[in-house]
Amino acid sequence: MRQQISFREGLLAPVVLSVSLFGLYLLIKFTDFDLQTFLSAYFWLLATVAITGAATPLLRRVGDALGQPTLAVTVPEGLLMDDKGEGVTRAELRPSAAAAVALAAGVATWDALHHGDFTLNNMVACLVATELLQLLGIRSFRAAALLLGGLLCYDVFWVFASPEVVGDNVMLAVATSDAVTGPTRLLFPRVPRVGGQVPDFPFSLLGLGDVALPGLLAALALRYDASRSTDMRARATAAAEAIQEALGELGPGASRQQMGDAAAKAAFTAYDAVADREERQRNLSQGGGSSSTSSSGGGSGGSGAGDGEGAAEQEERVPVSDALLVQRPTFTAAMVAYVAGLLLAFAANSATGMGQPALLYIVPSMLGALVLSGLLRNELGRLWRFTDVPSWKPKPASTK
């Protein structure tokens, strides 16, 4: 089940991360605690889970094509939950799932034993970031601005201010420590002529947070675009199914006029029903109730003024159509700004020879691009009010 970061959680994140970072620094600097063994075991488990998640769909597709058997097992109550937060009591096991776990454990073990292989490290780190983006989301752009703004201050303080306050660059000391060797960073071979603050460390690095955290904002921008896209495929499919059903109910002696009237009425009703569900989803994302009028001109599918959020949440969310592949201006602006901010961070690092807090360049670039995109499309207010609405639960089956 996808966990959403709220406004309050965004406010607390920099504090929690600061305590964790400084705690790691104190353990590395002033204790004999075997932090490396503990973190290696933790990162091994994290990498195994991430690789399993990436490998399972592919191996399952291959296994199904080869006719793999399926074993149904009973799951103890409360042990597993599905995407809707409901308990799972029966599960299906396939040989491909066991193969995915074995592959993941093998790759994670190889990565743990060969820390110098930056290519493998980067692959595992990217899979971990992908898994995090699937499990986490940001509820609104308000929460995103607070979260990323707070983490920008966190990043800047522990890179630039900590040498004055603590007497050491805490962020750099932890990031380049031999104890922290898991998939928490992307490594790149250092250009020989470019120096650095840690001459013995052979790589330039980018923290995984500098990928995953802006990724949360980009994912929210994509979900905003999805809420604004027009799902013509869902509307057309609903209309076609309604026409087919309506014609099937007519007797064999129905006239052409009767068939035309029945098809038109069914198509209008079905088309408007999908359009109204999209409209209610948009209204919920803006913090309001459901629409009081039909979002399309004709038909009898208008939503009543008495429909509330509770009723809308009992509907099945309308699938996103292929229109989102082209109707995503907010997401495009966020991604272009992320690349620009990252290039600025690399340029500053190369020019100064000092470690740079990447969020110092990425956050203003992305937030500025979203504000500009909203202004140009006259959607800044709507963007600011947007709330990512969780998937609606399907209507319960009729008992009639």
Buried (B, 14 or more C-beta within 10 A) or exposed (E): EEEBBBBEBBEEBBEEBBEEBBEBBEBBEEEEEEBBEEBBEEBBEBBBBBBBBBBBEEBBEEBEEEEBEEEEEEEEEEEEEEEEEEEEEEEEEBBBBEBBBEBBBEBBEEBBEEBEBBEBBBBBBBBBBBBBBEEBBBBBBBBBBBBBBBBBBBBBBBBBEBBEEBEEBBBBBBBBBEBBBBBBBBBEEBEEEEEBBBEEBEBBBBBBBBBBBBBBBBBBBBBBBBBBBBBBBBBBBBBBEBBEEBBEEEEEEBEEEEBEEBBBBBBBBBBBBBBBBBBBBBBBBBEEBBBEEBBBEEBEBBBEEEBEBEBBBEBEBBEBBEBBEEBBBBBBBBBBBBEBBBEBBBEBBBEEEBBBBBBBBBBBBBBBBBBEBBEEBEBBEBBBBBBBBBEBBEEEEEEE
